Amino acid sequence: MGSRHLSRSIVMQSFYEWDFYNQEKDLKKIVERNIEEFGPGLEEADFIWKLTEGITAHLSQLNKIIEKAAPEWPLEKITIVDRNVLRIGLYELLYENREEVPPKVAINEAIELAKSFGGESSGKFINGDLGTIFKEMEKIKKEKFMKDFPKLEKKLNLKFKNKDLLIQAFVHRSYLNEHPNFKIGHNERLEFLGDAVIELVVTEDLYKQYPERPEGDLTNWRSALVNANQLAEVAEELGLYDFLLLSKGETRDIEKARRYILANNFEALIGSIYLDLGYKACEKFIKKHLLKKLPHIIENGLYKDPKSLFQEKAQERLGITPSYEVLKEWGPDHAKQFIIGVFLNEELIAKSEGSSKQEAEVEAARKALEIKKW
């Protein structure tokens, strides 16, 4: 028996025992005992530990994929042999280097394990399930690479060491709902990280560049730079939307949702740059694409909230104070929606929808500024 095949058999035996005892026993001790019993002096012991630790770390995701592939078979009703062979085969398909473990090898090894531990029927079950999952993975892979991320790297003048980090910045949670076999996670954690990095870079730059300005001015300028509308605008300019991996529903969503998704995408991209290329690369990127907006923001008073700015411009240019009216409202008290219009005298300039009157008014004022080119 080849050493890799023996190593997989030891991993399988160990997970079988662990699962048999409801995952309550110490898996590490089980593996150590099985290596000593079945593979003393085995050269592939490192492979055994790598496979064991990898499966354990991704167990929850592997289980979800198994349940999706065989919806008529809840996980607890799949035999212990079959579900653990599936975990091993799936892990190698999803996470191992394809040059080291090609997909056909991963599938064939899983089928042989199933036959050894569960007989011909197990081999057929594993062959069918892993075959189905592999076809879906290849379909996703083609879709992923329809998004030309190398082209995006060139366009952004970035060179990622870990390409998956770049791709993850563009994976919306909704995409994973439609593609549960996709091995890269969604971008929300990267977004959380990127938000903090952007704020730090912008704050540091404002502090150094404007030593005479009071805290209040710096705070207003920073807010104008890091708000969702500004980040979405930069993301649009960079053409990031074309690279987003979204569900079919999200791709058809309204303008407001698109801006929100783009702002989050920009934050996630900064998070991925930080993890892969470091703080200095983030600083350079943010200065080039975001901080360059500051002179225009200051010159045009865009750091003021849209309602205040629209009123100031309307009074200055036309001698008119804008008014706001509820054009439509609906929904129960705990989930009201409003459409608010902003008027100059009797003329409706813009309208917007929001979950509160204040939200809708602010958005209507922002649109009015765009329409009037103020």
Sequence and secondary structure as in RCSB ss.txt:
>XXXX:A:sequence
MGSRHLSRSIVMQSFYEWDFYNQEKDLKKIVERNIEEFGPGLEEADFIWKLTEGITAHLSQLNKIIEKAAPEWPL
EKITIVDRNVLRIGLYELLYENREEVPPKVAINEAIELAKSFGGESSGKFINGDLGTIFKEMEKIKKEKFMKDFP
KLEKKLNLKFKNKDLLIQAFVHRSYLNEHPNFKIGHNERLEFLGDAVIELVVTEDLYKQYPERPEGDLTNWRSAL
VNANQLAEVAEELGLYDFLLLSKGETRDIEKARRYILANNFEALIGSIYLDLGYKACEKFIKKHLLKKLPHIIEN
GLYKDPKSLFQEKAQERLGITPSYEVLKEWGPDHAKQFIIGVFLNEELIAKSEGSSKQEAEVEAARKALEIKKW
>XXXX:A:secstr
  HHHHHHHHHHHHHHHHHHTTT S HHHHHHHHHHHH TT TTHHHHHHHHHHHHHTHHHHHHHHHHH TTS G
GGS HHHHHHHHHHHHHHHHS TTTS HHHHHHHHHHHHHHHH HHHHHHHHHHHHHHHHHHHHHHHHHHHS HH
HHHHHHT   SSHHHHHHTTB HHHHHH TT SS  SHHHHHHHHHHHHHHHHHHHHHH TTS HHHHHHHHHHH
HSHHHHHHHHHHHTGGGG B  HHHHT  HHHHHHHHHHHHHHHHHHHHHHH HHHHHHHHHHHTGGGHHHHHHT
TTTS HHHHHHHHHHHHHS   EEEEEEEES GGG EEEEEEEETTEEEEEEEESSHHHHHHHHHHHHHHHHT 
